[in-house]
Amino acid sequence: MTRDERGAVTAETALVLPLLMVVTLAMVWMLTFGVAQMKSTDAAREAARALARGESPDRAAALAHEVVAGAEVSIVEEGDTVRVTVEAQVPSPGGLLDGINGTTHGEAVALREETSDAP
């Protein structure tokens, strides 16, 4: 290493380190978004199963909110079929990257179960 190259590693690190931090935060947010997407789908499935078993729409929505707090739950009943849609906001990691907020969308469909009146 010559005298002219001294400090080059430090300067390069100082330039690259902020970029690495942003990439790391973006990757953490993508992981968070993926988990939130799975939770939205699970919440929709849970609510659809409850409706198929004969639970009330309010109870089904409450079950969905237990899985994803603060989500929007939409229930559509068409004959023997119930369709539940769950949408939830995913904030950016730590509020540092405000431009990458997102919305997850989970949907589930179920057929109502037949109930027997016999004991």
N, C-alpha and C positions, 0 to 999 in steps of 0.2 A: 504494500500500500504506500503510495507516494504521499507527499505532504499536501498535494492539491486535492486528494481524495478524502482527507480527514473530515469527519463530520457529515459525509454524504449519507451514511446509513441512518444517522439521526434525522437528517432532513427528510429522507425518503419515508421514514417511519412516521414522522410528524404529518406528512401529506397523506399517507395511506390509512392511518389509524382512524380518523373520522369516517372515512368511507366504510371501513370494516365494521364500525359501530352501527352505522345506518343499515348495512346489509344484515347484521345480526338482529337488530330490532325488527326489520322486515320479516325475517325468517321466524322469529318468535311470534309476530302477529299472524303470520300465515298458519302456524301451528294452532294458535288460539282460535283463529277463524275456523279451522277444520274441526276442532273439538266442539265449538259452538254449533256448527252445522250438524254434527252427529247428535248433539243434544236436542236441537230443534226437531230432527226426524224422530228421535226417541219420544219426545213430548207429544208429537202428533200421533204416533203409534199408541202410546198409553191412553190418550184421550179417545181415539177411535175404538180401542178395545173396550174401554169403559162404556162407551155408547152402545157398542154391539151387545154388551152384557145387560143392557137395560138401564144403565145409570142416567141421571138427568144431564142435560147439557151444561148446567152450572157446575155439577160435580166433575164432569169430564174436563171442563176448562180449568177448574181448580187443580186437577191432577197435572195438566200440562204446565200450569204455572209453578207447580212444585219442582218440575224438572228444569224449566227455564223461567226464572223470575223476570217479570216485566215484559214478557213476550205478548204479541198480539195473536189471539186464538180465534180462528174462524171455523164455524161448524155449519155444514150444509147437509141436510137430511133429505134424501130422495128415495121414497119407498122403503125398501129393505136395506138400502145402502147409506152409509154415513161417510162423509169426507171431512177430514180435519186438516186445517192449514195452520202452521205456527211460523211466525216471523219474529225475529229478534235482532236488535242492533248489536254490533260488535264494535266497541270503541277501539281506537288506536292504542298501541302499547304505551302506557304511561302518559298519554296525551302528547307525546313528543312529535308524532307524525300525524297531525290532524287531518291531512288530506286523504288518509286511507281508511276511514271508517267504512263499515260494510254492514250488510243485512243478510242474515241467513234465512233460508226458506225450507221448511220441512212439511211434507204432506203424507197423509196416510188415508187409506180407504178400507172399510170393513163392512161385512154383511152382518145384519142383526141376527143374533142367535135366537133360535126358537125356544120359547119358554114352555115348560109343561106345567099344567095346573095340578097334576097329581102329586101327592105327598111322597 
